[in-house]
Amino acid sequence: MKDNIYFDNAATSWPKPESVYAYTDSFFRKNGVNPGRGGHAMLVEAEAMTFATRRMLAAFFGFKGDPNRVVFTLNATDSLNMAITGLLQPGDHVVTTRLEHNAVLRVCNHLVQSGDITMSQIQPGADGYIAPQDIEQAIQPNTRAILFNHASNVLGTVQPLEAVGQIAKANKVALIVDSAQTAGVIPIQMDQYGIDLLTFTGHKGLFGPMGIGGLIVSESIDLPPARFGGTGVDSISDFHPEIYPHRLEAGTVPLPGIAGLHAGQKWFRELGLQQQLVQGKPTGDDHGELCRLAQHYVHQTELSHIARIDAWLREIPGVTIIGNPRSSERVSLTSFVCDGMSAEQIGNMLDADHQVCVRAGLHCAPLVHVDTGTADSGGAVRISPGFFNDEDDMQCLQQALQDVLAP
């Protein structure tokens, strides 16, 4: 019997592949030093791994520009703060949606409150999807950016990224995409989709540790430094260096996190090679193509879990699933409420009585709960299975849901 049955992967994926644990520990023990701060063998190895990770992530996300424009940050929130405050200037207008996480909402709200920018927030349809034409109609002469999450962390709905990218390009507006819920699950082709700034976090679908995220800056965008300090480059200068990645990376980079992402990329690559053999359709040795094969397999595996969970929930009287995501355009999470029980109560009972870990509350996306009528009652219960959930986990969850929701 497992100590915990984990269904909170939309917050943090767990467990990680064993290779991620092993490589991160080994590299940090052997070469846990500052890359780029000198010339001895240990730091050369650290720098080589760091650059190799930038290069792999560029291919993973379909970015053909300079890998040094893959900038490491603390997390997706850090990346979004850097992208939004760096790109938007006084007098600018931004188009975003009511599906956003507080990592977007609060940054924009502070800029609006200070009088720096104006903002339009697009309302999704009843099914939880944004209509591209609504975004286009909201564009104004001073619109600087379209900013939205690729997938909702409450509804699971995956937005029409390619269509929005075409609108951004046609209107000469920058496109900022929050891929927190899709990176590692749904392939993203940054260049093909016209994404100017892509933010991601390491601890979810990329199977890395906490404390690492990233921002990929297209060749058409130059963000000002968000922080200033040591970089190990041009130290005699009075000012922060202009070249990437140092332009946006000040101080010591999170090397253990980068090592974790490095190992995660290799894990995706190996899974892609396995899928090549299974499908009997070799596509070569291209890292991006192999990882897209792997992501497709991960996504299909997770969708099979969530389809079963949705079916179980619909059979329980009094349970209402929030939103109505289309089966092929969603990520692996579902949120629900139950008559006569608060989300917090359900979450606590699943944990205390069945060792099932889910997430109850507003999920840092308050406007979604306002629009679905769940904000005043404390939000909803979110179940988010992951790639490593097995049949025993699923059976335990089914029994726990029956015991708690339909005693």
N, C-alpha and C positions, 0 to 999 in steps of 0.2 A: 504494500500500500504506500503510495507516495505521500510525503508530508503535505504537499499542496498540489491542487489541480489548477493549473494556471490558464486563465482565459482573459488576460488583460494586456494582450500584445499590442493593442492600439496605443497604449501608454509607453511600454517598453517591451521589446521582444525578449522572451525567456523560455527555455535556455538558449544559449548561443551554440553554434557548432563547436565541437570539441577542439577543432583546429584553431579556432579563434582564441580560446582560453590558453592553449598550449603555446601558440606563437607569441601572443602578447606577453606572457610571463617570460618566455625564453629571451625574446628580444630585449625586454626591459632589463633583464638581469645582465645580458652580455653587452648591450650597446645603449643603455639608458642615459645618454648624454645629449647636450645641446647640439643639434645639427647646425652646421654653418658658422660655428664660433671657433674657428681655428683650423688646424690641418692634420691632427693626429688620426690614427686609423679608426678609432672608435667613432669619432664624429663623422668621418667620411662615410662609414657604413650607415650611420643614422640618417645622414643627408641623402644617401642613395635610396634608402627605403622610403623616405619621405617623398622624394621626387617620383619614385616608381608608383607610389600610391596616388599622387596627383594625376599621373599619366593614366593609370587604370581607371580612376573615377571619371576622367574626361571621356574615355572611350565608353565607359558604362552608361553615361548620360548623353551620348551622342554629340559631344562637343569636340570639334576638330581644331579649335584654336590652341593657343599656347597653354600647355598644362599648368604653367605657373599662375594662370588666372583661376585655377582651382584653389581657393583660399580656405584655410582651416580656421574654424571658429569654435566657440564653446558648445553650441547647440543650434537648433533651427531658430530659436528666439533671438539669439545673438546675431545670426545671419540676417534675419528679417529687419532687426533694428538697424543694422549696418546698411542694408539695401535701401530701406525706405527713407531713413533720415539723410542718407548720402545722396540719393537721387533727387528727392523732392526739394524744391526751392520755394521761397516765399512767392505767393501768387499762383502756384501750381494747383491743378485739380487732379484728383485721383479717382478712378472708378474701381470699386471693390464690391463685396457681396455681404449679405447677412449670414452667410455660412461660416464666416471666418473665426479662427481661434483668437484668443486675446493677444497672442503674439503679433497679430496684425491690427486687431481692433484698437488696442490700447495705444499703440504707437501712433496710429492715424488720429485717434481721438485727442491725444495730447497736442498734435500738430494743428488740428482744427481749433482746439481750445485756445491756443496761443495766437491764433489768427494767421498762421503761416500758410495754410492750405485750405482748400475746400474739398469736399468728398461726396460722392454719390454711392449709395449702397444698394445693389441690385437684389430684389426679392426673388428667391427661387420659386418654382412652381410647387404645387402640392406634393409632387413626387420627389422633391428635393434637388431638382436639376435647374441650372441656370440656362436661360435661353440666350444664345449668342446675340440675337438681334436686340435684346434688352441692353446688353453691354454696349453695342454699337450706338444705340440711340442716346445713351448717357454721355457719350463723348462730347466734350466742349472744346472751344478753340484753345483753351489753356490746359487741356488735359495732358498731363505728363506721363501717366502710367496707368495700366490696368494691372490690378493686384488681386490675386485670389488663390485659394488652396485647390490643389488638384483633386483632392477627395475630402469630404466632410468627415471629421472625427466623431460625429454624433450619428449621422445618417448613413455614412458609408458610400454615398453617391459620388461617382467619378465624373468630373465636369468635362465638357467637350474642349479639351485643351487645344487641339489642332485648329478647330474652327475659330476659337478666340485669338489664337496666334495670327491667323490670317487677317482678322479684323484689326489687330494691333498694327500689323505691318502696313495694311492699306491706309490706315489713318496716321502713320508715322508716330505711333505712341509706344512707349517702352512696355514690355510685358515682364512682370515679376511673378514667379510661380513658387508657392509654398508646397514642397513635395513631401512633407513630413509623413503623410499616410500612404504614399505611393512609392517612394524610393525603395527599390529592392523588390517590389511586388508587380508594378506595372511599368514596362519599359518606357523611358522618356527619351525622345530624340530632340535634344535642345536646339541644335541648328535647324533641323527640319521643321520644328514647330515654331520657330521664330522667338524663342525665349531669350530675353536679354539678361535677366538675373534669375538664377535658379538657387533656391535655398533648400538644404537638406539637413537631416540629423543622422547621427551614426547609430543610435541605440535602438532604433526600431527595425525597419525592414532590411537595413544594411548589415544587421547582426554584429554591430560593433558595441563598444562599451559606452557608458554614459560619459558626458563631458567632452564630446567631440561632435562637431557639425561642420558644415561647409557652405560656401557661397561661390558659385561659378559666375564669373563676370564676362559677358561676351565682349568681343573686340570692339563693338560699337559704343561701349559704355566705359567711362572712367569715374570711379567713385573716389571721393576724397578720403584720406585716412580718417578712421573713426577714433583711433588712439595713436599716441606718439611715444616713442621710446627706442630701446635698443633693438637692433635687428642683426648685428654682426656684419652689416654691409655699410660701407662708406661712413664709418664711425666718426670721422673728422668733421663731417658736415654738421651745421647747426640745425638742420631740418631733417624731417623724416624722408627716407628715400621714396622716389616716385615709381620705381619699378615693382612689378608684381613678382612674387606674392607679398614682398616686404611692405609694399604700399598699405596693405590692409592687415598685416600680421606684425604686431609689436610685442616684444618680449619673447619668452620661451614658449615654443609651440607645445601642445599636449601630445608628446611623443607616444605614451602608452596608448592613447586613443587612436592615433594615426596607425600604430602597429596593429591595433584591432581591426581597423578598416582595411588595412592591407591584407590581413588574413581572411577577412570577410570577402574581399574581392577574389582571392584565390579559391575560396570555397564556391562562390558562384561559378567561376570558370570551370572547376572540376565537375560541378553538377551539369553545366552546359555540355561538357564533353561526354558525360554519361547519357544525356538526352540525345546527343548525336548518334550514339550507338543504338539506343532504343529505337529511334525513328529511322535509322538506316539512311540518313540524309546528311552526310558530312558537309559542313559549311566552312571548313577551314579552321584556321587557328586565330581568327580575329577575336580579341577580348570582348569587344562590344557585342558581337553577334552571339558568342557563346553565352554571355551573361543574359542576353535577351531570351535565349532558349531556357536558361535556368529560371528566370523570372516568370516566364509563362507557366512553367511547371509548378513553381511555388504558388502562383496565383490560383491555378486550377485546383491544387490541393487544398488551399485555404477556402476556396469557394465551395468545395464539396462539404467542408465542415459547416460553414455558415448556412448552407441550404438546409441541412438537417436540423440545425438549431432553430431556424425560422419555422420550420414545419412543426417542431415540438411545441414552440411557443403558441402557434396559432390554434393548437388543439386544447389549450388550457383556457377555460372560461375566465373572463375578466381581464385577460392580458391584451394589451394593445401595442403593436410594434410601431415605433415612430418613423414616419416616412415610408416611402414605397420604392426602394431602389430597384432598378432593372437588373436582372440576374447577371448579365454580361458586363454591366457598367457600374461595378461596385467593388469595394474592398471588403475584407473579411471582418465585418463588425455589424452588430445589430443592437439597437437600443429599444427598451420597452418600459411600459408602466403596467401596474396591476391594480385593479380596483381594491380599495380598502387597505392598501399597504404603501408605505413610502418607499422610495428608491433606497434610501439609507437602510431601512429595516430589511429589505430583501437582500441587499448586499451583505449586511452583517450576519444574517441567518445562513446564507450560502457559505460564508467564511467560517463562522463559529461551529455550525452543525455538520458541514460537509467538506470543509477545507477547500472549497471552490473559490478561487480569486477572480472577481469581476470588478468593474468600476461603477460606482453609483454617484450621481451628482449632476453638475452642470458641464463638466468636461471642458472647462475654460472656453466654452463657446456659447455665451449666454443668449445671444440673439436667436439662435436656433431653438432654444427652449422657450424663449418668449413667443416665437412664431408658432410653435407647436403646442403651446398652452401648458407646458410642463415646468416652467420656471418657478411659479409660486408654490408648487408642491415639492420643490427640492430636486427637480430634474428627473432623470431616468436611469435605469440600469443598463450598462453597456457590456455586452459579451463580445470578446474579440479573440477567436481562436487563431493559432499560428501554425506554421509549417510543421513544428515538432509535436503538436498534440497528436496522441495516438488513440486507438479505439477504446482503450481502457478509460482515458480521459473523457471521451465522448459519452461513454456509458455512465460514468460517475456524474457528469453534468446533467444528463437526461433525468437520472433518478433524483438528483438534488432539486432540479426545477419542479418536478412533480411533488416532491415532499414539501417544498417551501410555498409554492404557488397554488397547489391544489391538494391540500392536506385532507 
